[in-house]
């Protein structure tokens, strides 16, 4: 089970770690999800939290049958480094 929560009311995927919240914001139009911005609190920096968040979000996106626009530089870089997610790009 994933720790990643899709908070549809706030248009973001969330990962809670040590009383902090890492989030990646998105918008959905039709069957395309655009990742806009990712925030990882400084307290969680350098621990792979951002990558875990994006991996979990992309796994849910795949399960939902959506295509991805990686507007967020962090998401874009993650997909470039992980070939298994490149098929999700529009």
C-alpha positions as CSV (number, residue, x, y, z in Angstrom):
1,X,0.0,0.0,0.0
2,X,1.3,3.4,-0.9
3,X,1.8,6.2,1.6
4,X,1.1,8.6,-1.2
5,X,-2.4,10.3,-0.8
6,X,-4.2,11.9,-3.8
7,X,-5.8,14.9,-2.1
8,X,-8.2,15.7,-4.9
9,X,-9.7,18.6,-3.0
10,X,-6.3,20.4,-3.1
11,X,-5.2,19.0,-6.4
12,X,-2.0,17.5,-5.0
13,X,-0.4,14.2,-4.1
14,X,0.9,14.2,-0.5
15,X,3.5,12.2,1.5
16,X,3.6,12.8,5.2
17,X,7.0,12.2,6.9
18,X,8.0,13.1,10.4
19,X,5.2,15.7,10.9
20,X,6.1,17.3,7.6
21,X,4.2,17.2,4.3
22,X,5.8,16.8,0.8
23,X,3.4,17.6,-2.0
24,X,3.2,17.8,-5.7
25,X,0.5,19.9,-7.3
26,X,-1.3,19.0,-10.4
27,X,-4.2,19.9,-12.7
28,X,-6.2,17.4,-14.7
29,X,-7.8,18.1,-18.1
30,X,-9.5,15.1,-19.7
31,X,-7.1,12.1,-19.4
32,X,-4.0,14.3,-19.0
33,X,-2.4,15.3,-15.7
34,X,0.0,18.2,-15.5
35,X,2.4,18.2,-12.6
36,X,2.9,21.9,-11.8
37,X,5.0,22.2,-8.7
38,X,6.6,19.9,-6.1
39,X,7.5,21.0,-2.5
40,X,9.6,19.1,-0.1
41,X,10.2,20.8,3.3
42,X,13.9,21.6,4.0
43,X,13.8,19.2,7.0
44,X,13.2,16.3,4.6
45,X,15.7,17.4,2.0
46,X,18.3,14.9,0.8
47,X,16.3,11.8,2.0
48,X,14.8,10.8,-1.3
49,X,11.4,11.9,-0.1
50,X,10.7,13.9,-3.3
51,X,11.5,10.9,-5.5
52,X,9.3,8.6,-3.3
53,X,6.5,11.1,-3.7
54,X,6.8,11.3,-7.4
55,X,7.2,7.6,-7.9
56,X,4.0,7.0,-5.9
57,X,2.1,9.7,-7.7
58,X,3.2,8.3,-11.1
59,X,2.2,4.8,-10.1
60,X,-1.3,6.1,-9.3
61,X,-1.4,8.1,-12.5
62,X,-0.6,4.9,-14.5
63,X,-3.3,2.9,-12.6
64,X,-5.8,5.7,-13.4
65,X,-4.9,5.5,-17.1
66,X,-3.7,9.1,-17.3
67,X,-1.0,10.7,-19.5
68,X,1.5,13.1,-18.0
69,X,2.8,16.6,-18.7
70,X,5.8,17.3,-16.6
71,X,5.7,21.0,-16.2
72,X,7.4,20.8,-12.8
73,X,11.2,20.6,-13.3
74,X,11.6,18.0,-10.5
75,X,9.0,15.7,-12.1
76,X,10.6,16.2,-15.5
77,X,14.0,15.3,-14.1
78,X,12.6,12.2,-12.3
79,X,11.0,10.9,-15.4
80,X,14.1,11.5,-17.5
81,X,16.1,9.4,-14.9
82,X,13.5,6.6,-14.7
83,X,12.8,5.1,-18.1
84,X,10.0,3.0,-16.8
85,X,7.8,6.2,-16.5
86,X,8.6,7.7,-19.9
87,X,5.7,6.0,-21.6
88,X,3.4,8.1,-19.4
89,X,4.4,11.4,-21.1
90,X,2.1,12.8,-23.7
